Amino acid sequence: MPSFLRTTVVLSACALAACASSAPRLADAPPSVIRMQSADPLRITTDDDYVARVNREAQRRGLQVQWINPPLRRTN
């Protein structure tokens, strides 16, 4: 039983450490960054250039590509 308790404590500590090391929150960012992000939001669109290049290369090799999750890029 003590080894089970020890394992539980170690796993809990690892889980808490993982949560603590997540990406910084918006509240931690300087005010200028917050204003800049909200003033000019980025749009996420499909990266059509990359999709076209991959499709061209696949067609050249006699393959067919079916995009399940097409590549995305951020634009202004």
Distance bins in CASP14 RR format, pairs under 12 A and 6 or more apart:
PFRMAT RR
TARGET T0000
AUTHOR 0000-0000-0000
RMODE 2
METHOD distances of the structure
MODEL  1
1 7 0 0 0 0 0 1 0 0 0 0 0
1 8 0 0 0 0 0 1 0 0 0 0 0
2 8 0 0 0 0 0 1 0 0 0 0 0
2 9 0 0 0 0 0 1 0 0 0 0 0
3 9 0 0 0 0 0 1 0 0 0 0 0
3 10 0 0 0 0 0 1 0 0 0 0 0
4 10 0 0 0 0 0 1 0 0 0 0 0
4 11 0 0 0 0 0 1 0 0 0 0 0
5 11 0 0 0 0 0 1 0 0 0 0 0
5 12 0 0 0 0 0 1 0 0 0 0 0
6 12 0 0 0 0 0 1 0 0 0 0 0
6 13 0 0 0 0 0 1 0 0 0 0 0
7 13 0 0 0 0 0 1 0 0 0 0 0
7 14 0 0 0 0 0 1 0 0 0 0 0
8 14 0 0 0 0 0 1 0 0 0 0 0
8 15 0 0 0 0 0 1 0 0 0 0 0
9 15 0 0 0 0 0 1 0 0 0 0 0
9 16 0 0 0 0 0 1 0 0 0 0 0
10 16 0 0 0 0 0 1 0 0 0 0 0
10 17 0 0 0 0 0 1 0 0 0 0 0
11 17 0 0 0 0 0 1 0 0 0 0 0
11 18 0 0 0 0 0 1 0 0 0 0 0
12 18 0 0 0 0 0 1 0 0 0 0 0
12 19 0 0 0 0 0 1 0 0 0 0 0
13 19 0 0 0 0 0 1 0 0 0 0 0
13 20 0 0 0 0 0 1 0 0 0 0 0
14 20 0 0 0 0 0 1 0 0 0 0 0
14 21 0 0 0 0 0 1 0 0 0 0 0
15 21 0 0 0 0 0 1 0 0 0 0 0
15 22 0 0 0 0 0 1 0 0 0 0 0
16 22 0 0 0 0 0 1 0 0 0 0 0
22 28 0 0 0 0 0 1 0 0 0 0 0
23 29 0 0 0 0 0 1 0 0 0 0 0
24 30 0 0 0 0 0 1 0 0 0 0 0
24 33 0 0 0 0 0 1 0 0 0 0 0
24 34 0 0 0 0 0 1 0 0 0 0 0
25 33 0 0 0 0 0 1 0 0 0 0 0
25 34 0 0 0 0 0 1 0 0 0 0 0
26 33 0 0 0 0 1 0 0 0 0 0 0
26 34 1 0 0 1 0 0 0 0 0 0 0
26 35 0 0 0 0 0 1 0 0 0 0 0
26 36 0 0 0 0 0 1 0 0 0 0 0
26 37 1 0 0 1 0 0 0 0 0 0 0
26 38 0 0 0 0 1 0 0 0 0 0 0
27 33 0 0 0 0 0 1 0 0 0 0 0
27 34 0 0 0 0 1 0 0 0 0 0 0
28 34 0 0 0 0 0 1 0 0 0 0 0
29 35 0 0 0 0 1 0 0 0 0 0 0
29 36 0 0 0 0 1 0 0 0 0 0 0
29 37 0 0 0 0 1 0 0 0 0 0 0
29 38 0 0 0 0 0 1 0 0 0 0 0
30 36 0 0 0 0 1 0 0 0 0 0 0
30 37 0 0 0 0 0 1 0 0 0 0 0
31 37 0 0 0 0 0 1 0 0 0 0 0
31 38 0 0 0 0 0 1 0 0 0 0 0
32 38 0 0 0 0 0 1 0 0 0 0 0
32 39 0 0 0 0 0 1 0 0 0 0 0
33 39 0 0 0 0 0 1 0 0 0 0 0
33 40 0 0 0 0 0 1 0 0 0 0 0
36 42 0 0 0 0 0 1 0 0 0 0 0
36 76 0 0 0 0 0 1 0 0 0 0 0
37 74 0 0 0 0 0 1 0 0 0 0 0
37 76 0 0 0 0 0 1 0 0 0 0 0
39 76 0 0 0 0 0 1 0 0 0 0 0
40 74 0 0 0 0 0 1 0 0 0 0 0
40 75 0 0 0 0 0 1 0 0 0 0 0
40 76 1 0 0 1 0 0 0 0 0 0 0
41 74 0 0 0 0 1 0 0 0 0 0 0
41 75 0 0 0 0 0 1 0 0 0 0 0
41 76 0 0 0 0 1 0 0 0 0 0 0
42 72 0 0 0 0 0 1 0 0 0 0 0
42 73 0 0 0 0 1 0 0 0 0 0 0
42 74 1 0 1 0 0 0 0 0 0 0 0
42 75 1 0 0 1 0 0 0 0 0 0 0
42 76 1 0 0 1 0 0 0 0 0 0 0
43 72 0 0 0 0 0 1 0 0 0 0 0
43 73 0 0 0 0 1 0 0 0 0 0 0
43 74 1 0 0 1 0 0 0 0 0 0 0
43 75 1 0 1 0 0 0 0 0 0 0 0
43 76 1 0 0 1 0 0 0 0 0 0 0
44 70 0 0 0 0 0 1 0 0 0 0 0
44 71 0 0 0 0 0 1 0 0 0 0 0
44 72 1 0 1 0 0 0 0 0 0 0 0
44 73 1 0 0 1 0 0 0 0 0 0 0
44 74 1 0 1 0 0 0 0 0 0 0 0
44 75 1 0 0 1 0 0 0 0 0 0 0
44 76 0 0 0 0 0 1 0 0 0 0 0
45 51 0 0 0 0 0 1 0 0 0 0 0
45 70 0 0 0 0 1 0 0 0 0 0 0
45 71 0 0 0 0 0 1 0 0 0 0 0
45 72 1 0 0 1 0 0 0 0 0 0 0
45 73 1 0 0 1 0 0 0 0 0 0 0
45 74 0 0 0 0 1 0 0 0 0 0 0
45 75 1 0 1 0 0 0 0 0 0 0 0
45 76 0 0 0 0 0 1 0 0 0 0 0
46 52 0 0 0 0 0 1 0 0 0 0 0
46 67 0 0 0 0 1 0 0 0 0 0 0
46 69 0 0 0 0 0 1 0 0 0 0 0
46 70 1 0 1 0 0 0 0 0 0 0 0
46 71 1 0 0 1 0 0 0 0 0 0 0
46 72 1 0 0 1 0 0 0 0 0 0 0
46 73 1 0 0 1 0 0 0 0 0 0 0
46 74 0 0 0 0 0 1 0 0 0 0 0
46 75 0 0 0 0 0 1 0 0 0 0 0
47 53 0 0 0 0 1 0 0 0 0 0 0
47 54 0 0 0 0 1 0 0 0 0 0 0
47 67 0 0 0 0 0 1 0 0 0 0 0
47 69 0 0 0 0 0 1 0 0 0 0 0
47 70 1 0 0 1 0 0 0 0 0 0 0
47 71 1 0 1 0 0 0 0 0 0 0 0
47 72 1 0 0 1 0 0 0 0 0 0 0
47 73 1 0 1 0 0 0 0 0 0 0 0
47 74 0 0 0 0 1 0 0 0 0 0 0
47 75 0 0 0 0 1 0 0 0 0 0 0
48 54 0 0 0 0 0 1 0 0 0 0 0
48 55 0 0 0 0 0 1 0 0 0 0 0
48 67 0 0 0 0 0 1 0 0 0 0 0
48 70 0 0 0 0 1 0 0 0 0 0 0
48 71 0 0 0 0 1 0 0 0 0 0 0
48 72 0 0 0 0 0 1 0 0 0 0 0
48 73 0 0 0 0 1 0 0 0 0 0 0
48 75 0 0 0 0 0 1 0 0 0 0 0
49 55 0 0 0 0 0 1 0 0 0 0 0
49 56 0 0 0 0 0 1 0 0 0 0 0
49 70 0 0 0 0 0 1 0 0 0 0 0
49 71 0 0 0 0 1 0 0 0 0 0 0
49 73 0 0 0 0 1 0 0 0 0 0 0
49 75 0 0 0 0 0 1 0 0 0 0 0
50 56 0 0 0 0 0 1 0 0 0 0 0
50 57 0 0 0 0 0 1 0 0 0 0 0
50 65 0 0 0 0 0 1 0 0 0 0 0
50 67 0 0 0 0 0 1 0 0 0 0 0
50 70 0 0 0 0 1 0 0 0 0 0 0
50 71 1 0 1 0 0 0 0 0 0 0 0
50 72 0 0 0 0 1 0 0 0 0 0 0
50 73 0 0 0 0 1 0 0 0 0 0 0
51 57 0 0 0 0 0 1 0 0 0 0 0
51 58 0 0 0 0 0 1 0 0 0 0 0
51 65 0 0 0 0 1 0 0 0 0 0 0
51 66 0 0 0 0 0 1 0 0 0 0 0
51 67 1 0 0 1 0 0 0 0 0 0 0
51 69 0 0 0 0 0 1 0 0 0 0 0
51 70 1 0 1 0 0 0 0 0 0 0 0
51 71 1 0 0 1 0 0 0 0 0 0 0
51 72 0 0 0 0 0 1 0 0 0 0 0
51 73 0 0 0 0 0 1 0 0 0 0 0
52 58 0 0 0 0 0 1 0 0 0 0 0
52 59 0 0 0 0 0 1 0 0 0 0 0
52 65 0 0 0 0 0 1 0 0 0 0 0
52 67 0 0 0 0 0 1 0 0 0 0 0
52 70 0 0 0 0 0 1 0 0 0 0 0
52 71 0 0 0 0 0 1 0 0 0 0 0
53 59 0 0 0 0 0 1 0 0 0 0 0
53 60 0 0 0 0 0 1 0 0 0 0 0
53 65 0 0 0 0 0 1 0 0 0 0 0
53 71 0 0 0 0 0 1 0 0 0 0 0
54 60 0 0 0 0 0 1 0 0 0 0 0
54 61 0 0 0 0 0 1 0 0 0 0 0
54 63 0 0 0 0 1 0 0 0 0 0 0
54 64 0 0 0 0 0 1 0 0 0 0 0
54 65 1 0 0 1 0 0 0 0 0 0 0
54 66 0 0 0 0 0 1 0 0 0 0 0
54 67 0 0 0 0 1 0 0 0 0 0 0
54 70 0 0 0 0 1 0 0 0 0 0 0
54 71 0 0 0 0 1 0 0 0 0 0 0
55 61 0 0 0 0 0 1 0 0 0 0 0
55 62 0 0 0 0 0 1 0 0 0 0 0
55 63 0 0 0 0 1 0 0 0 0 0 0
55 64 0 0 0 0 1 0 0 0 0 0 0
55 65 1 0 1 0 0 0 0 0 0 0 0
55 66 0 0 0 0 0 1 0 0 0 0 0
55 67 0 0 0 0 1 0 0 0 0 0 0
55 70 0 0 0 0 0 1 0 0 0 0 0
55 71 0 0 0 0 0 1 0 0 0 0 0
56 62 0 0 0 0 0 1 0 0 0 0 0
56 63 0 0 0 0 0 1 0 0 0 0 0
56 65 0 0 0 0 1 0 0 0 0 0 0
57 63 0 0 0 0 1 0 0 0 0 0 0
57 64 0 0 0 0 0 1 0 0 0 0 0
57 65 0 0 0 0 1 0 0 0 0 0 0
58 64 1 0 0 1 0 0 0 0 0 0 0
58 65 1 0 1 0 0 0 0 0 0 0 0
58 66 0 0 0 0 0 1 0 0 0 0 0
58 67 0 0 0 0 0 1 0 0 0 0 0
59 65 0 0 0 0 1 0 0 0 0 0 0
65 71 0 0 0 0 0 1 0 0 0 0 0
END
